């Protein structure tokens, strides 16, 4: 039987990318806080602001993800709905409630990105640009097939970030469930530059 899992929630897109010292020095300025978000969304006039060439940020914000990127539901504010192929709801609630009800010994795994973490404070020395886009809506939508649904075989993986814990992926019987969701409204965006010593 085909089952569908949907997760409606607040959600996060979080990315960190490397930048140069010249870019960091230029944008690390309280007066340019809003200019930075404009620049990352291609709404900043570099000529009018006499921005030196080496300080410009030509890429759209989501291109700054070479250090890390994660996307998904906020673990602290989500609702999971699981339906069978007839559309019957067989579960509605959040991940923690499901785990506590069916498998209290299960610890949700924290995913890692190679030898790096998702917190600015523990990155290797360098200059970075960090951004976060917050939204609300359907952040996960995927199908899986099994003869009979067993909640203990559904596993959740999260990534810890400076903005909160993100439900990064879901598995059933050790097989990743493809997430085809994208039906959500953008509610916030923030960006900042950092120097890690």
KERO-137047 format. One record per residue: chain; z, x, y of N, C-alpha, C in turn. Coordinates in steps of 0.001 Angstrom, whole numbers. Each point is the difference from the previous one (the first is absolute). Example, Ala and Ser with C-alpha at 12.3 -4.5 7.8 and 13.67 -1.06 7.14 Angstrom:
2
{r A {7800 13190 -5690} {0 -890 1190} {0 900 1200}} {r A {-720 -350 1050} {60 820 1190} {730 -770 1090}} 
This chain:
197
{r A {0 843 -1193} {0 -843 1193} {0 884 1250}} {r A {-690 -452 1031} {-22 711 1274} {1130 -515 889}} {r A {765 934 539} {1062 -335 942} {-327 621 1352}} {r A {442 -672 1047} {-213 486 1370} {1337 241 667}} {r A {128 1143 629} {1206 299 774} {-389 135 1465}} {r A {676 -761 850} {-208 60 1442} {1326 351 664}} {r A {-84 805 1041} {1203 342 761} {-273 -267 1466}} {r A {720 -968 553} {-65 -303 1427} {1221 638 652}} {r A {-208 627 1142} {1111 768 559} {-314 511 1393}} {r A {1038 586 597} {-266 995 1029} {-537 1202 -752}} {r A {-821 787 660} {-550 1153 -693} {-246 1158 938}} {r A {-304 1149 -591} {-163 1226 776} {-1209 792 -467}} {r A {-712 583 961} {-939 1090 -231} {620 1199 704}} {r A {218 1082 -716} {629 1184 590} {-846 1228 -312}} {r A {-245 808 1016} {-771 1218 -217} {540 1171 803}} {r A {-221 1199 -506} {320 1229 725} {-1174 957 -160}} {r A {-435 559 1114} {-1081 972 -32} {358 1233 808}} {r A {-635 1118 -321} {240 1240 744} {-806 3 1294}} {r A {598 568 1043} {-683 189 1274} {234 1433 466}} {r A {-648 366 1094} {159 1357 527} {1166 59 986}} {r A {417 1207 325} {1074 147 986} {-448 -512 1360}} {r A {-1285 205 354} {-509 -485 1294} {80 -1529 60}} {r A {-345 -645 -1079} {87 -1466 -27} {1451 -449 87}} {r A {866 684 -719} {1423 -345 49} {548 164 1416}} {r A {-274 1141 644} {527 270 1335} {-465 -1054 1006}} {r A {-1241 -441 -137} {-551 -969 953} {611 -1395 -193}} {r A {125 -434 -1249} {443 -1372 -260} {1511 -136 -120}} {r A {733 1106 -72} {1449 -39 -79} {579 -155 1395}} {r A {-185 -1181 552} {356 -271 1383} {340 -1485 105}} {r A {1181 -318 539} {412 -1399 99} {-997 -841 782}} {r A {-640 600 996} {-965 -745 809} {-1274 -331 -765}} {r A {-208 668 -1140} {-1222 -236 -777} {272 -787 -1281}} {r A {1176 -595 -105} {357 -742 -1210} {-1007 -1104 -307}} {r A {-328 -805 1031} {-956 -1084 -216} {-1429 521 -25}} {r A {-250 1086 712} {-1332 599 -40} {-343 477 -1402}} {r A {1002 491 -742} {-242 485 -1351} {-489 -1127 -905}} {r A {654 -1154 53} {-446 -1122 -833} {-1390 -463 415}} {r A {-285 40 1306} {-1345 -360 466} {-1035 995 -523}} {r A {326 1283 64} {-933 1027 -448} {-313 -159 -1487}} {r A {1005 -342 -781} {-187 -139 -1442} {-755 -1266 -376}} {r A {-197 -889 978} {-783 -1207 -232} {-1275 0 860}} {r A {-383 1217 431} {-1231 211 784} {-32 -798 1301}} {r A {1169 -130 647} {90 -739 1261} {495 869 1152}} {r A {-186 1310 -113} {503 916 1014} {-1178 744 626}} {r A {-11 52 1336} {-1088 660 731} {381 1460 251}} {r A {-540 899 -810} {341 1414 117} {-515 605 1305}} {r A {-1179 -409 427} {-571 557 1238} {833 -406 1202}} {r A {363 -1260 68} {793 -488 1132} {1354 687 70}} {r A {546 373 -1168} {1317 637 -51} {-70 1522 -64}} {r A {-1219 551 159} {-194 1456 11} {650 684 -1201}} {r A {-182 -591 -1169} {596 543 -1208} {-784 1220 -471}} {r A {656 1139 -182} {-702 1186 -520} {-634 -292 -1355}} {r A {-1128 586 -251} {-745 -259 -1232} {850 250 -1246}} {r A {780 1085 23} {771 354 -1194} {1181 -935 -264}} {r A {271 -908 944} {1132 -919 -150} {-426 -1410 -420}} {r A {-1284 -245 -39} {-493 -1352 -292} {197 -362 -1479}} {r A {237 -1279 -207} {136 -557 -1348} {-1176 -939 -228}} {r A {-1053 520 -602} {-1222 -771 -134} {18 -969 -1178}} {r A {831 267 -974} {15 -842 -1193} {829 -1264 229}} {r A {-410 -1082 -664} {781 -1226 14} {1304 262 -754}} {r A {1052 -748 318} {1333 320 -512} {44 156 -1522}} {r A {-736 -842 -737} {136 64 -1457} {-699 1192 -631}} {r A {-656 836 828} {-565 1244 -510} {1060 1108 -76}} {r A {1132 -224 656} {1089 986 -30} {924 -332 -1175}} {r A {-439 417 -1189} {734 -319 -1215} {-77 1120 -1033}} {r A {-369 1204 468} {-187 1097 -951} {1311 487 -612}} {r A {1127 -297 633} {1297 388 -560} {537 -1123 -889}} {r A {-110 -1237 469} {417 -1130 -812} {-604 -1289 520}} {r A {-97 -959 -913} {-370 -1363 366} {585 -933 -1042}} {r A {577 -1095 455} {439 -1051 -902} {-171 -1341 691}} {r A {-171 -1019 -820} {-255 -1348 501} {606 -989 -976}} {r A {637 -1042 518} {492 -1025 -906} {1121 -828 588}} {r A {549 -883 -830} {1078 -878 451} {1274 765 323}} {r A {747 -531 950} {1319 516 332} {959 -434 -1113}} {r A {677 941 -614} {894 -330 -1116} {1171 -877 428}} {r A {315 -18 1291} {1146 -785 460} {-387 -1410 433}} {r A {-1294 -329 17} {-415 -1315 492} {-1303 -420 -670}} {r A {105 -522 -1235} {-1208 -412 -712} {304 -1131 -975}} {r A {-1052 -707 -369} {129 -1029 -1037} {-1127 169 -1012}} {r A {371 123 -1262} {-958 151 -1087} {-250 -1362 -641}} {r A {-1275 -318 -214} {-376 -1201 -744} {-895 429 -1152}} {r A {363 -383 -1212} {-807 288 -1179} {-464 -1324 -592}} {r A {-1318 -104 -212} {-585 -1225 -546} {-771 318 -1275}} {r A {-59 -992 -907} {-839 171 -1179} {-1416 -463 332}} {r A {-900 78 -991} {-1406 -311 263} {-234 -1467 320}} {r A {996 -854 -265} {-115 -1422 352} {560 -297 1387}} {r A {515 1036 668} {563 -185 1333} {1462 -365 14}} {r A {629 -25 -1173} {1425 -316 -62} {824 1196 479}} {r A {972 -253 853} {879 1066 490} {1052 291 -1063}} {r A {14 1253 -473} {985 372 -1014} {1121 862 573}} {r A {-191 489 1214} {1074 714 684} {-235 -50 1500}} {r A {1093 -187 760} {-48 107 1452} {1326 587 451}} {r A {-68 1100 731} {1215 666 458} {-350 1388 472}} {r A {968 904 43} {-317 1373 398} {217 956 -1160}} {r A {-429 1240 179} {40 982 -1086} {1423 254 -471}} {r A {923 133 929} {1387 289 -375} {600 -1117 -831}} {r A {-263 -1266 375} {534 -1129 -770} {-580 -15 -1414}} {r A {-1316 282 -99} {-638 15 -1316} {622 1075 -883}} {r A {195 1176 564} {567 1107 -762} {1438 -309 -412}} {r A {794 -493 926} {1398 -305 -314} {122 -1081 -1071}} {r A {-953 -946 10} {47 -1098 -957} {-439 435 -1395}} {r A {-1014 875 -61} {-611 306 -1296} {273 1413 -517}} {r A {258 940 890} {132 1392 -457} {896 779 964}} {r A {1293 -317 35} {903 605 991} {137 1513 -122}} {r A {-412 578 -1138} {90 1452 -178} {-1180 734 636}} {r A {-1017 -759 447} {-1228 615 506} {186 455 1446}} {r A {-301 1267 269} {13 527 1362} {-1430 69 506}} {r A {-258 -575 1167} {-1351 35 559} {-354 1447 322}} {r A {-1099 518 -555} {-358 1405 245} {-432 241 1444}} {r A {400 1143 500} {-471 453 1298} {-1218 891 -242}} {r A {-1132 -352 557} {-1193 825 -164} {46 1170 965}} {r A {-545 1110 -414} {-57 1173 845} {-1450 383 246}} {r A {-249 684 1097} {-1350 446 328} {-70 1503 -237}} {r A {-293 384 -1246} {-38 1419 -318} {1359 621 252}} {r A {4 1124 727} {1270 656 296} {494 -377 1399}} {r A {-610 -1025 598} {420 -430 1339} {769 -1310 -79}} {r A {780 -256 1034} {727 -1251 90} {-618 -827 1110}} {r A {516 -1211 190} {-556 -896 1006} {836 -52 1270}} {r A {972 890 119} {817 69 1205} {-443 1195 841}} {r A {-136 -218 1294} {-409 1089 894} {960 1175 -99}} {r A {1270 -280 -136} {1024 1048 77} {-89 1033 -1123}} {r A {-687 -305 -1086} {-35 941 -1124} {-1399 568 -246}} {r A {-937 -249 903} {-1337 566 -160} {21 1503 283}} {r A {-996 702 -498} {-110 1428 262} {-254 213 1488}} {r A {348 1169 547} {-176 236 1437} {-1432 -265 461}} {r A {-102 -604 1188} {-1321 -276 549} {47 -1113 1024}} {r A {-1188 -410 440} {-146 -1047 1010} {-649 -1215 -656}} {r A {586 -1170 261} {-419 -1203 -715} {-132 -1199 938}} {r A {-838 -917 -439} {-107 -1304 635} {393 -1030 -1057}} {r A {947 -865 359} {473 -1028 -922} {-281 -1374 604}} {r A {-478 -927 -819} {-274 -1349 486} {462 -1039 -1015}} {r A {271 -1198 508} {422 -1096 -858} {-540 -1305 563}} {r A {-666 -750 -849} {-500 -1316 371} {773 -1037 -803}} {r A {608 -944 687} {768 -1040 -679} {-748 -1316 27}} {r A {136 -777 -1062} {-690 -1282 -66} {794 -1017 -785}} {r A {-635 -1155 -200} {630 -1070 -770} {-1093 -813 -664}} {r A {165 -278 -1293} {-994 -779 -726} {-29 391 -1457}} {r A {-1190 -100 -616} {-134 345 -1418} {-307 1486 -120}} {r A {953 746 -532} {-132 1450 -127} {-304 452 -1424}} {r A {60 -926 -938} {-369 365 -1370} {-607 -1210 -683}} {r A {-1110 237 -709} {-681 -1047 -754} {-726 679 -1159}} {r A {456 -237 -1218} {-622 664 -1147} {163 -798 -1277}} {r A {-891 249 -954} {25 -684 -1290} {327 986 -1116}} {r A {647 -519 -1034} {215 783 -1216} {-88 -945 -1194}} {r A {-318 564 -1143} {-203 -818 -1194} {1012 365 -1067}} {r A {590 -1016 -615} {948 196 -1088} {130 -1307 -768}} {r A {419 77 -1242} {155 -1225 -791} {1141 -854 533}} {r A {1121 631 292} {1146 -723 536} {701 877 1026}} {r A {246 -539 1167} {605 770 1076} {1445 366 -325}} {r A {297 1297 159} {1349 514 -209} {432 706 1287}} {r A {954 -565 740} {419 608 1277} {425 1448 -122}} {r A {514 418 -1170} {452 1377 -173} {-1150 1003 1}} {r A {-1220 -493 -225} {-1153 889 -38} {-664 156 1366}} {r A {515 -721 989} {-506 104 1366} {822 1043 735}} {r A {-652 1053 488} {705 1091 660} {-490 172 1433}} {r A {920 308 879} {-298 164 1420} {246 1453 402}} {r A {-872 535 835} {150 1365 504} {52 -52 1525}} {r A {971 671 571} {122 -17 1458} {-68 1413 565}} {r A {-367 59 1261} {28 1254 745} {968 -180 1167}} {r A {864 980 167} {939 -17 1118} {-672 638 1208}} {r A {89 -654 1153} {-569 544 1226} {1021 -109 1121}} {r A {-319 590 1141} {876 -105 1166} {93 -1434 510}} {r A {-913 -868 -430} {-57 -1375 501} {533 -1013 -1003}} {r A {390 463 -1182} {501 -900 -1029} {-651 296 -1334}} {r A {462 -706 -1030} {-540 180 -1346} {-1210 -898 -201}} {r A {-1094 594 -473} {-1257 -712 -183} {-282 -165 -1489}} {r A {-303 -1228 -419} {-399 -252 -1381} {-1436 475 -159}} {r A {-149 1181 -556} {-1284 694 -19} {-919 -458 -1126}} {r A {558 -302 -1178} {-838 -405 -1126} {812 -793 -1009}} {r A {-723 -754 -833} {616 -837 -1037} {-722 273 -1313}} {r A {761 69 -1078} {-576 215 -1330} {466 -1095 -955}} {r A {-850 -279 -980} {419 -854 -1111} {-398 705 -1288}} {r A {960 162 -897} {-207 748 -1239} {-606 1376 273}} {r A {535 659 1025} {-391 1359 392} {-1433 100 522}} {r A {-621 -1130 301} {-1342 -7 582} {107 -451 1450}} {r A {-595 779 900} {44 -350 1419} {-785 -1284 261}} {r A {559 -880 808} {-672 -1244 386} {-736 250 1315}} {r A {-1304 -221 1} {-784 240 1205} {386 -999 1091}} {r A {269 511 1176} {375 -833 1139} {-1235 -300 838}} {r A {-391 -1279 74} {-1172 -393 784} {391 -739 1282}} {r A {1285 42 353} {476 -737 1176} {-435 675 1292}} {r A {-9 -766 1054} {-311 509 1329} {71 -1112 1027}} {r A {588 -1127 -411} {54 -1179 858} {1341 -40 731}} {r A {97 819 1057} {1249 30 751} {-294 211 1481}} {r A {944 -385 823} {-132 130 1457} {756 1222 479}} {r A {-632 775 883} {655 1169 580} {989 -457 1062}} {r A {1220 480 -111} {1057 -401 935} {463 1141 899}} {r A {-174 1244 -439} {500 1119 799} {-750 1274 -345}} {r A {46 934 927} {-568 1327 -241} {769 1002 832}} {r A {328 1122 -606} {663 1068 731} {-468 1345 -522}} {r A {45 978 869} {-438 1354 -376} {815 1005 792}} {r A {122 1197 -569} {743 1068 677} {-445 1344 -548}} {r A {230 1037 789} {-322 1357 -439} {1307 745 -256}} {r A {-54 960 -934} {1212 684 -432} {-274 1482 -235}} {r A {1017 785 263} {-4 1414 -350} {1127 253 -968}} {r A {-350 463 -1194} {998 330 -1017} {140 1515 -64}} {r A {1209 473 218} {238 1458 23} {225 533 -1412}} 
